[in-house]
């Protein structure tokens, strides 16, 4: 009958991408070149994507999707006290100006009043 010690096999461990030291005393050092985690092409792509991020956020489809989500959730009013059912008429009247202010980074949101409660 075989016991578990007879059935054990040495573990196959890969040391690719990491420097390894062989022997008890460091006589010969083998190093493997690792692939960079993010290539320069991928970095450039990320920079392009983030440069267009505000444009993507302010895209009509994205804003409509956000409005529908807020309406579906029946969210509570914000710091301005506006209810969800008032939002559509506000956006029809002020939406373009609001988007322009955000795009040129002139929009100043209302500050949130923080209340501290001591128990």
MODELLER restraints for C-alpha pairs under 7 A, 6 or more apart:
rsr = mdl.restraints
at = mdl.atoms
rsr.add(forms.Gaussian(group=physical.xy_distance, feature=features.Distance(at['CA:16:A'], at['CA:32:A']), mean=6.20, stdev=0.5))
rsr.add(forms.Gaussian(group=physical.xy_distance, feature=features.Distance(at['CA:17:A'], at['CA:32:A']), mean=5.16, stdev=0.5))
rsr.add(forms.Gaussian(group=physical.xy_distance, feature=features.Distance(at['CA:17:A'], at['CA:33:A']), mean=5.61, stdev=0.5))
rsr.add(forms.Gaussian(group=physical.xy_distance, feature=features.Distance(at['CA:17:A'], at['CA:34:A']), mean=4.21, stdev=0.5))
rsr.add(forms.Gaussian(group=physical.xy_distance, feature=features.Distance(at['CA:18:A'], at['CA:31:A']), mean=6.62, stdev=0.5))
rsr.add(forms.Gaussian(group=physical.xy_distance, feature=features.Distance(at['CA:18:A'], at['CA:32:A']), mean=5.90, stdev=0.5))
rsr.add(forms.Gaussian(group=physical.xy_distance, feature=features.Distance(at['CA:19:A'], at['CA:30:A']), mean=6.13, stdev=0.5))
rsr.add(forms.Gaussian(group=physical.xy_distance, feature=features.Distance(at['CA:19:A'], at['CA:31:A']), mean=4.21, stdev=0.5))
rsr.add(forms.Gaussian(group=physical.xy_distance, feature=features.Distance(at['CA:19:A'], at['CA:32:A']), mean=5.84, stdev=0.5))
rsr.add(forms.Gaussian(group=physical.xy_distance, feature=features.Distance(at['CA:20:A'], at['CA:29:A']), mean=6.51, stdev=0.5))
rsr.add(forms.Gaussian(group=physical.xy_distance, feature=features.Distance(at['CA:20:A'], at['CA:30:A']), mean=5.63, stdev=0.5))
rsr.add(forms.Gaussian(group=physical.xy_distance, feature=features.Distance(at['CA:20:A'], at['CA:31:A']), mean=6.12, stdev=0.5))
rsr.add(forms.Gaussian(group=physical.xy_distance, feature=features.Distance(at['CA:21:A'], at['CA:29:A']), mean=5.21, stdev=0.5))
rsr.add(forms.Gaussian(group=physical.xy_distance, feature=features.Distance(at['CA:21:A'], at['CA:30:A']), mean=6.47, stdev=0.5))
rsr.add(forms.Gaussian(group=physical.xy_distance, feature=features.Distance(at['CA:22:A'], at['CA:28:A']), mean=6.52, stdev=0.5))
rsr.add(forms.Gaussian(group=physical.xy_distance, feature=features.Distance(at['CA:22:A'], at['CA:29:A']), mean=6.63, stdev=0.5))
rsr.add(forms.Gaussian(group=physical.xy_distance, feature=features.Distance(at['CA:58:A'], at['CA:99:A']), mean=6.76, stdev=0.5))
rsr.add(forms.Gaussian(group=physical.xy_distance, feature=features.Distance(at['CA:71:A'], at['CA:84:A']), mean=6.25, stdev=0.5))
rsr.add(forms.Gaussian(group=physical.xy_distance, feature=features.Distance(at['CA:74:A'], at['CA:84:A']), mean=6.45, stdev=0.5))
rsr.add(forms.Gaussian(group=physical.xy_distance, feature=features.Distance(at['CA:75:A'], at['CA:84:A']), mean=6.59, stdev=0.5))
rsr.add(forms.Gaussian(group=physical.xy_distance, feature=features.Distance(at['CA:76:A'], at['CA:83:A']), mean=6.73, stdev=0.5))
rsr.add(forms.Gaussian(group=physical.xy_distance, feature=features.Distance(at['CA:77:A'], at['CA:83:A']), mean=4.89, stdev=0.5))
rsr.add(forms.Gaussian(group=physical.xy_distance, feature=features.Distance(at['CA:77:A'], at['CA:84:A']), mean=6.84, stdev=0.5))
rsr.add(forms.Gaussian(group=physical.xy_distance, feature=features.Distance(at['CA:79:A'], at['CA:110:A']), mean=7.00, stdev=0.5))
rsr.add(forms.Gaussian(group=physical.xy_distance, feature=features.Distance(at['CA:79:A'], at['CA:112:A']), mean=6.34, stdev=0.5))
rsr.add(forms.Gaussian(group=physical.xy_distance, feature=features.Distance(at['CA:101:A'], at['CA:107:A']), mean=4.83, stdev=0.5))
